[in-house]
Amino acid sequence: MKRIFVLWFALIFLPLFTLRLFQDEMLYINLSKLAFSLTFRPRSSLVFLLTSPLAVVSNVHARVFLLRLSTSLATLLDVLLIYKIAEKLFGKREAFLSSILFLFAFTVLRYGARYTLEPWGTLFMLLAVYWLEDKPLLSSIFAGLAFWARESWLVVWPFYLYYARITKRREFLKIFVVSLVVVTLNFLFMYLVSIGYGGFEKTTVITYPSRTIMSFSSLIPLLIRDWIEFIVAYPLITIGFLYALKEKSSLKVVSIGALFTLNGIIGFIINGPFERYAFGSLAFASIFAGRGLVLLYEKFKVGFSLEKVLAIFLIAKFVVFNIAVIEFSDIGAEGIQDYGYWYDAEVFKILSEHANPQEFLAGTPHPLLLGFRNYCWPDRNISKAISWDPDWLITFKAWVTINNTKDLEVWYVGPYVVIHAKRKGAIKENVHLGNLEFWKLRK
C-alpha cells in the first residue's frame, strides 16, 4: 500500500502545481464558485457544491491548486478502492497490479489532478460497490450520488442495480427504492434549475443522450476508431480484463456495463479514449485486469517476475506516450499531463494589468477566473468569437492567423495568444481562423 501512495504522490499530486489549465477545468472552477452562493446550472452539481468553499478563495492560483488538490485526493481514493475491491475478490498481488495499471493509465495521469468531474463520479460508484456487501443501504445512496457527481454514471446505474439484485436479493427492494429516490432527487434538482435556462430539455442529461441517439449511425466509424485507440492506449488493462472474465464474480456485470456504456457516450465518441471520458470505465476494468495478468502469467509459467516486466512496460509506455503527445499535439501540449501552468499565470498577469473590466473579452475562460463579467466563451468556435468583434481574444496560437498587428497588441504565451484590439473592429478585420485541431492523428 505504501508503494501506491508514493506513486500517487509522484504521478498525481506533485504535477498538479504545474499542469496547464484546460478550458473545461476553468469552467468547472467558475461553476464551483457560483455554487457557493447556491447558483447552479441545469446539470449534476454535487461536486461543485462540495468544493465550493475552496472556489471562493480570492487568490486565483490558490483557488486552482486547492480545487486540484481535492480532485487528486478523489483520485487517490479511487486507486485505493480499486485495490480494496480487487483484494477482496482475488488477493493482494492482484490488487496491487490492478491499482498500478489504473494509476499509470493515460487518462488518469492527464486528468487525475485536474479539477474535473470524472474522478468524483467514479469515486461514488466504487464506494457503492465496496459497501454493497456490508452496508447495502449506504451503497445504494452512493450509487445515486455517482449520478449527482457526473451525469454519465446514470447509464451504469442499472448495472449496479442488477449486481445488487444478484448479491443482496433479500434486501434488493430497499436498495432499489433508496437509490431510486437519490437519482430522482437529482432529476428534480436539474428540472427546477432548468426552468430559468429554457426548460428541462436543455439539461446535459437530456441533450447528450439525444445527440448520441440522433446521430449514432454517423458516429459508428468514430466509435470503431475510439475502441481501436482504447486497446492501443490501454493494452494491459484490456488483455487482463478480458482474460479475467472467466472468473466467477457478479461484479463483472458492473465492469462490463461501465466499459460499454461510458465508452459509448457522446463525449467518448467525439474525443476518444485519451480524454477524461474513459476514466470511469478504466477504473472498473482495472479491478479485474490485475487478476487476468496473473492468470496469464501462471498459465504460461514464464521464467521472469511479472511485477518487474510490468514495471518496465509501464515506464517505457510512459516515456513513449509523452514523446508521442509532444510530437502529435497541434496546440503544443507538453507531455501526457500537459505541463505549463506558468503560461496560464502569465495570461492572468496580462489580463490583470492591461484589460479593462468594461471591455468585451472572448476565448479561453481565463477572464472568468479573474472575475471579468463582460466575457463570453465560444468553446472551439473561434470564428464565432472573432465575429463578435471582442476587445480581447484569448485562444491557442495554432487556431488563428494574424494578418496585421498595427491595430493590435499581441502577446504569445506558450501555446496561447492574447490579442487586444487598439480600436473597435481590429480583431474582426485582422484575426482569422487557423488550424482548429488538438491532435494530428485525429483529423
C-alpha positions as CSV (number, residue, x, y, z in Angstrom):
1,M,0.0,0.0,0.0
2,K,2.9,2.4,0.7
3,R,4.1,2.0,-2.9
4,I,0.7,3.1,-4.1
5,F,0.9,6.3,-2.0
6,V,4.4,7.0,-3.3
7,L,3.4,6.6,-6.9
8,W,0.2,8.7,-6.4
9,F,2.3,11.4,-4.8
10,A,4.8,11.4,-7.7
11,L,2.4,11.0,-10.6
12,I,-0.7,12.8,-9.5
13,F,-0.1,15.1,-6.5
14,L,3.2,16.8,-7.4
15,P,2.3,17.6,-11.0
16,L,-0.9,19.4,-10.0
17,F,1.1,22.6,-9.4
18,T,2.5,22.6,-12.9
19,L,-0.4,21.4,-15.1
20,R,-1.7,23.8,-17.8
21,L,-5.4,24.8,-17.3
22,F,-7.8,23.1,-19.6
23,Q,-10.9,25.1,-20.7
24,D,-13.4,22.8,-19.1
25,E,-11.4,22.9,-15.9
26,M,-11.7,26.7,-15.8
27,L,-15.4,26.5,-16.5
28,Y,-15.9,24.0,-13.6
29,I,-13.9,26.2,-11.3
30,N,-16.3,29.0,-12.1
31,L,-19.3,26.7,-11.6
32,S,-17.9,25.7,-8.2
33,K,-17.6,29.4,-7.2
34,L,-21.2,30.0,-8.3
35,A,-22.3,27.0,-6.2
36,F,-21.1,28.7,-3.1
37,S,-23.8,31.3,-3.5
38,L,-26.3,28.5,-4.4
39,T,-26.3,29.5,-8.1
40,F,-26.4,26.4,-10.3
41,R,-26.6,25.3,-13.9
42,P,-29.1,22.6,-15.0
43,R,-26.6,19.7,-14.5
44,S,-25.4,17.4,-11.8
45,S,-23.8,19.8,-9.3
46,L,-22.8,17.8,-6.2
47,V,-19.0,18.2,-6.8
48,F,-19.4,21.9,-7.4
49,L,-21.2,22.3,-4.1
50,L,-18.9,20.1,-2.1
51,T,-15.8,22.0,-3.3
52,S,-17.4,25.5,-3.4
53,P,-15.6,26.8,-0.2
54,L,-12.3,26.2,-2.0
55,A,-13.5,28.1,-5.1
56,V,-14.1,31.4,-3.3
57,V,-10.5,31.9,-2.2
58,S,-9.5,35.3,-3.6
59,N,-6.1,34.4,-4.9
60,V,-6.7,32.7,-8.3
61,H,-3.6,30.5,-8.1
62,A,-4.6,29.2,-4.6
63,R,-8.1,28.6,-5.9
64,V,-6.9,26.5,-8.8
65,F,-4.4,24.5,-6.6
66,L,-6.9,23.8,-3.8
67,L,-9.6,22.5,-6.2
68,R,-7.0,20.4,-8.0
69,L,-5.9,19.0,-4.6
70,S,-9.4,18.0,-3.9
71,T,-9.6,16.1,-7.2
72,S,-6.2,14.5,-6.6
73,L,-7.5,13.1,-3.3
74,A,-10.6,11.8,-5.0
75,T,-8.3,10.0,-7.5
76,L,-6.2,8.6,-4.6
77,L,-9.4,7.2,-3.1
78,D,-10.3,5.7,-6.5
79,V,-7.0,3.9,-6.6
80,L,-7.3,2.7,-3.0
81,L,-10.9,1.4,-3.6
82,I,-9.7,-0.4,-6.7
83,Y,-7.1,-2.0,-4.5
84,K,-9.5,-3.0,-1.7
85,I,-12.2,-4.3,-4.1
86,A,-9.6,-6.4,-6.1
87,E,-8.0,-7.6,-2.8
88,K,-11.4,-8.8,-1.6
89,L,-12.1,-10.6,-4.8
90,F,-8.6,-12.0,-5.7
91,G,-5.8,-11.2,-3.2
92,K,-3.1,-8.6,-2.5
93,R,-1.0,-9.3,-5.5
94,E,-3.8,-8.9,-8.0
95,A,-5.0,-5.8,-6.1
96,F,-1.6,-4.1,-6.4
97,L,-1.3,-4.8,-10.1
98,S,-4.9,-3.5,-10.7
99,S,-4.2,-0.3,-8.8
100,I,-0.9,0.3,-10.6
101,L,-2.4,-0.3,-14.0
102,F,-5.1,2.3,-13.3
103,L,-2.6,4.8,-11.9
104,F,-0.4,4.6,-15.0
105,A,-3.3,4.9,-17.4
106,F,-3.0,7.9,-19.8
107,T,-6.4,9.4,-18.8
108,V,-5.6,9.1,-15.1
109,L,-2.2,10.7,-15.5
110,R,-3.8,13.5,-17.6
111,Y,-6.9,14.2,-15.5
112,G,-6.3,12.7,-12.1
113,A,-5.3,16.0,-10.6
114,R,-7.2,18.4,-12.8
115,Y,-10.5,19.8,-11.4
116,T,-12.8,17.6,-13.5
117,L,-15.8,15.5,-12.5
118,E,-14.8,12.0,-13.7
119,P,-12.7,11.1,-10.6
120,W,-15.6,12.1,-8.4
121,G,-18.3,10.1,-10.2
122,T,-16.0,7.1,-10.3
123,L,-15.4,7.5,-6.5
124,F,-19.1,7.3,-5.6
125,M,-19.7,4.3,-7.8
126,L,-16.7,2.5,-6.4
127,L,-17.9,3.3,-2.9
128,A,-21.3,1.8,-3.9
129,V,-19.6,-1.4,-5.0
130,Y,-17.3,-1.5,-2.0
131,W,-20.1,-1.1,0.6
132,L,-22.7,-3.3,-1.0
133,E,-21.9,-6.4,1.0
134,D,-21.7,-4.8,4.4
135,K,-23.8,-1.7,4.2
136,P,-26.2,-2.1,1.3
137,L,-28.3,1.0,2.1
138,L,-25.2,3.2,2.2
139,S,-24.1,1.6,-1.0
140,S,-27.4,2.4,-2.7
141,I,-27.0,6.1,-1.7
142,F,-23.5,6.2,-3.1
143,A,-24.8,4.7,-6.4
144,G,-27.3,7.5,-6.7
145,L,-24.7,10.1,-5.7
146,A,-22.5,9.0,-8.6
147,F,-25.2,10.5,-10.9
148,W,-25.2,13.6,-8.7
149,A,-21.5,13.9,-9.3
150,R,-21.4,13.2,-13.0
151,E,-24.4,12.7,-15.3
152,S,-22.7,9.9,-17.3
153,W,-22.9,7.5,-14.4
154,L,-26.7,7.2,-14.9
155,V,-26.0,4.7,-17.7
156,V,-24.1,2.5,-15.3
157,W,-26.7,2.7,-12.5
158,P,-29.0,-0.1,-14.0
159,F,-26.0,-2.5,-14.0
160,Y,-25.3,-1.6,-10.3
161,L,-29.0,-2.5,-9.5
162,Y,-28.6,-5.8,-11.3
163,Y,-25.4,-6.5,-9.4
164,A,-27.2,-5.6,-6.1
165,R,-30.1,-7.9,-7.0
166,I,-27.6,-10.8,-7.5
167,T,-25.6,-10.0,-4.4
168,K,-28.3,-8.9,-2.0
169,R,-31.5,-10.5,-3.2
170,R,-33.4,-10.2,0.1
171,E,-32.5,-6.5,0.6
172,F,-32.8,-5.6,-3.1
173,L,-36.2,-3.8,-2.8
174,K,-34.8,-1.4,-0.1
175,I,-31.6,-0.9,-2.1
176,F,-33.6,-0.1,-5.3
177,V,-36.1,2.3,-3.6
178,V,-33.4,4.3,-1.7
179,S,-31.2,4.5,-4.8
180,L,-34.1,5.5,-7.0
181,V,-35.0,8.3,-4.6
182,V,-31.5,9.7,-4.7
183,V,-31.5,9.5,-8.5
184,T,-35.0,11.1,-8.8
185,L,-33.9,13.9,-6.5
186,N,-31.2,14.8,-8.9
187,F,-33.6,14.8,-11.8
188,L,-35.9,17.1,-9.7
189,F,-33.0,19.4,-8.9
190,M,-32.0,19.7,-12.6
191,Y,-35.6,20.3,-13.6
192,L,-36.1,23.1,-11.1
193,V,-32.8,24.7,-12.1
194,S,-33.6,24.3,-15.8
195,I,-36.7,26.5,-15.5
196,G,-34.5,29.5,-15.8
197,Y,-32.5,28.1,-18.7
198,G,-35.0,27.3,-21.3
199,G,-36.5,24.1,-19.9
200,F,-35.5,20.6,-18.9
201,E,-34.6,19.6,-22.5
202,K,-31.6,21.9,-22.2
203,T,-30.0,19.9,-19.4
204,T,-26.9,17.8,-20.2
205,V,-28.7,14.6,-19.1
206,I,-31.1,15.1,-22.0
207,T,-29.0,16.9,-24.6
208,Y,-26.1,14.4,-24.6
209,P,-28.1,11.2,-25.0
210,S,-30.3,12.9,-27.6
211,R,-27.2,13.9,-29.6
212,T,-25.9,10.4,-29.4
213,I,-29.1,8.7,-30.5
214,M,-29.9,11.1,-33.2
215,S,-26.6,10.8,-34.9
216,F,-25.5,7.4,-33.8
217,S,-25.2,5.8,-37.3
218,S,-22.8,8.6,-38.4
219,L,-20.8,8.2,-35.2
220,I,-20.2,4.4,-35.7
221,P,-16.9,5.0,-37.6
222,L,-15.7,7.3,-34.9
223,L,-16.6,4.7,-32.2
224,I,-14.7,2.0,-34.0
225,R,-11.7,4.2,-34.2
226,D,-12.1,5.0,-30.5
227,W,-12.1,1.4,-29.5
228,I,-9.0,0.6,-31.6
229,E,-7.3,3.5,-29.9
230,F,-8.5,2.3,-26.5
231,I,-6.9,-1.1,-27.0
232,V,-3.6,0.6,-28.1
233,A,-3.7,3.1,-25.2
234,Y,-4.5,0.5,-22.5
235,P,-3.3,-2.9,-23.8
236,L,-2.6,-4.5,-20.4
237,I,-5.9,-3.3,-18.9
238,T,-7.7,-4.6,-21.9
239,I,-5.9,-8.0,-22.0
240,G,-6.1,-8.5,-18.3
241,F,-9.8,-7.6,-18.1
242,L,-10.8,-9.9,-21.0
243,Y,-8.8,-12.8,-19.6
244,A,-10.3,-12.3,-16.1
245,L,-13.9,-12.6,-17.3
246,K,-13.6,-16.4,-16.8
247,E,-13.6,-15.6,-13.0
248,K,-16.9,-16.2,-11.2
249,S,-17.7,-12.7,-9.9
250,S,-21.0,-11.0,-10.2
251,L,-19.1,-7.6,-10.2
252,K,-18.4,-8.4,-13.9
253,V,-21.9,-7.1,-14.6
254,V,-20.9,-3.6,-13.4
255,S,-17.5,-3.6,-15.0
256,I,-18.8,-4.7,-18.4
257,G,-21.6,-2.3,-18.2
258,A,-19.3,0.6,-17.3
259,L,-16.9,-0.3,-20.1
260,F,-19.5,-0.4,-22.9
261,T,-21.8,2.4,-21.7
262,L,-19.3,5.0,-20.6
263,N,-17.3,4.2,-23.7
264,G,-20.4,4.8,-25.8
265,I,-21.4,8.3,-24.7
266,I,-21.0,11.3,-27.0
267,G,-18.0,12.7,-25.1
268,F,-16.0,9.5,-25.5
269,I,-17.1,9.1,-29.2
270,I,-16.1,12.6,-30.2
271,N,-12.9,12.9,-28.1
272,G,-11.6,9.4,-27.9
273,P,-10.0,7.3,-25.1
274,F,-7.2,9.8,-24.3
275,E,-9.6,12.3,-22.8
276,R,-11.3,12.2,-19.4
277,Y,-14.4,10.3,-20.5
278,A,-12.6,6.9,-20.3
279,F,-11.7,7.5,-16.6
280,G,-14.6,5.5,-15.0
281,S,-14.6,2.6,-17.4
282,L,-10.8,2.2,-16.9
283,A,-11.4,2.1,-13.1
284,F,-13.8,-0.8,-13.3
285,A,-11.8,-2.7,-16.0
286,S,-8.7,-2.3,-13.8
287,I,-10.4,-4.2,-10.9
288,F,-10.2,-7.4,-13.0
289,A,-7.1,-6.6,-15.1
290,G,-4.6,-7.5,-12.4
291,R,-6.2,-10.9,-11.9
292,G,-6.2,-11.5,-15.7
293,L,-2.5,-10.8,-15.9
294,V,-1.7,-13.1,-13.0
295,L,-3.7,-15.9,-14.6
296,L,-1.9,-15.4,-17.9
297,Y,1.5,-15.4,-16.1
298,E,0.6,-18.6,-14.3
299,K,-0.7,-20.3,-17.4
300,F,2.5,-19.8,-19.5
301,K,4.8,-20.2,-16.4
302,V,7.4,-17.9,-17.8
303,G,10.7,-17.5,-16.0
304,F,10.6,-13.9,-15.1
305,S,9.0,-11.7,-12.5
306,L,5.6,-10.4,-13.6
307,E,6.0,-7.3,-11.5
308,K,9.4,-6.4,-13.0
309,V,8.2,-6.9,-16.5
310,L,5.1,-4.8,-15.8
311,A,7.2,-2.0,-14.3
312,I,9.5,-1.9,-17.3
313,F,6.5,-1.9,-19.7
314,L,4.7,0.9,-17.8
315,I,7.8,3.1,-17.6
316,A,8.5,2.5,-21.3
317,K,4.9,3.3,-22.2
318,F,5.0,6.4,-20.1
319,V,8.1,7.7,-22.0
320,V,6.8,6.7,-25.4
321,F,3.4,8.3,-24.9
322,N,5.0,11.5,-23.5
323,I,7.1,11.8,-26.7
324,A,4.0,11.0,-28.9
325,V,2.0,13.7,-27.2
326,I,4.7,16.3,-27.8
327,E,5.0,15.2,-31.4
328,F,1.3,15.0,-32.4
329,S,-0.2,17.8,-30.4
330,D,-1.4,20.7,-32.6
331,I,-1.6,23.1,-29.7
332,G,1.8,22.4,-28.2
333,A,0.9,20.1,-25.3
334,E,3.9,19.4,-23.1
335,G,3.6,15.6,-22.4
336,I,0.8,13.4,-21.2
337,Q,0.0,15.6,-18.3
338,D,0.5,18.8,-20.4
339,Y,2.6,21.0,-18.1
340,G,2.5,24.7,-18.4
341,Y,0.6,26.4,-15.6
342,W,3.2,29.2,-15.8
343,Y,1.7,30.1,-19.2
344,D,-1.7,30.4,-17.5
345,A,-0.2,32.6,-14.8
346,E,1.3,34.9,-17.4
347,V,-2.1,35.1,-19.2
348,F,-3.7,36.1,-15.8
349,K,-1.0,38.7,-15.3
350,I,-1.5,40.2,-18.8
351,L,-5.3,40.5,-18.3
352,S,-5.0,41.8,-14.8
353,E,-2.6,44.5,-15.8
354,H,-4.0,45.6,-19.2
355,A,-7.7,44.6,-19.5
356,N,-10.4,47.0,-18.6
357,P,-13.5,45.5,-16.8
358,Q,-15.7,47.4,-19.3
359,E,-14.1,45.7,-22.3
360,F,-15.6,42.7,-24.0
361,L,-13.4,39.5,-23.7
362,A,-13.8,36.2,-25.6
363,G,-11.9,32.9,-25.9
364,T,-10.4,30.6,-23.3
365,P,-12.1,31.1,-19.8
366,H,-9.1,32.8,-18.1
367,P,-11.1,36.0,-17.7
368,L,-13.8,34.1,-15.8
369,L,-11.3,33.1,-13.1
370,L,-10.3,36.8,-12.7
371,G,-13.9,37.9,-12.3
372,F,-14.4,39.7,-15.7
373,R,-18.1,39.8,-16.2
374,N,-18.2,41.0,-19.8
375,Y,-16.9,37.7,-21.1
376,C,-18.2,35.0,-23.5
377,W,-16.9,31.5,-24.1
378,P,-17.1,30.3,-27.7
379,D,-15.9,26.7,-27.0
380,R,-13.8,25.8,-30.1
381,N,-15.9,28.1,-32.4
382,I,-13.2,30.7,-32.7
383,S,-14.7,32.0,-36.0
384,K,-17.8,32.9,-34.0
385,A,-15.7,34.6,-31.3
386,I,-13.9,36.6,-34.0
387,S,-17.3,37.6,-35.4
388,W,-18.3,39.0,-32.0
389,D,-15.6,41.6,-32.6
390,P,-14.3,41.5,-29.0
391,D,-11.8,43.9,-27.4
392,W,-9.8,40.9,-26.2
393,L,-9.4,37.4,-27.7
394,I,-7.5,34.7,-25.8
395,T,-7.0,31.4,-27.7
396,F,-4.4,29.0,-28.9
397,K,-1.9,30.5,-31.3
398,A,-2.3,27.4,-33.6
399,W,-6.0,28.2,-34.0
400,V,-5.7,31.7,-35.5
401,T,-3.6,33.6,-38.0
402,I,-3.0,37.3,-37.7
403,N,-2.6,39.4,-40.8
404,N,-1.7,42.8,-39.4
405,T,-0.6,43.8,-35.9
406,K,-0.7,47.5,-36.5
407,D,-4.0,47.9,-34.7
408,L,-3.5,45.0,-32.3
409,E,-1.5,44.3,-29.1
410,V,-0.3,40.7,-29.3
411,W,1.3,38.5,-26.6
412,Y,2.5,35.0,-27.4
413,V,2.5,32.9,-24.2
414,G,3.4,29.3,-24.6
415,P,0.5,27.7,-26.6
416,Y,-1.7,30.8,-26.1
417,V,-2.0,34.0,-27.9
418,V,-3.6,37.0,-26.2
419,I,-4.9,39.7,-28.6
420,H,-6.1,43.2,-27.7
421,A,-7.7,45.5,-30.2
422,K,-6.4,49.0,-30.1
423,R,-9.6,50.1,-31.9
424,K,-13.0,48.6,-32.4
425,G,-13.1,46.1,-35.3
426,A,-9.4,45.4,-35.3
427,I,-9.7,41.8,-34.2
428,K,-12.6,41.1,-36.7
429,E,-10.5,42.6,-39.5
430,N,-7.1,41.1,-38.8
431,V,-7.6,37.8,-37.0
432,H,-8.7,34.7,-39.0
433,L,-9.3,31.1,-38.2
434,G,-6.3,28.8,-38.3
435,N,-5.8,25.1,-37.7
436,L,-8.7,24.2,-35.3
437,E,-7.4,20.9,-34.1
438,F,-6.0,19.3,-30.9
439,W,-4.2,16.1,-32.3
440,K,-2.6,15.5,-35.7
441,L,-3.8,11.9,-35.7
442,R,-7.5,12.7,-35.1
443,K,-8.3,15.0,-38.1
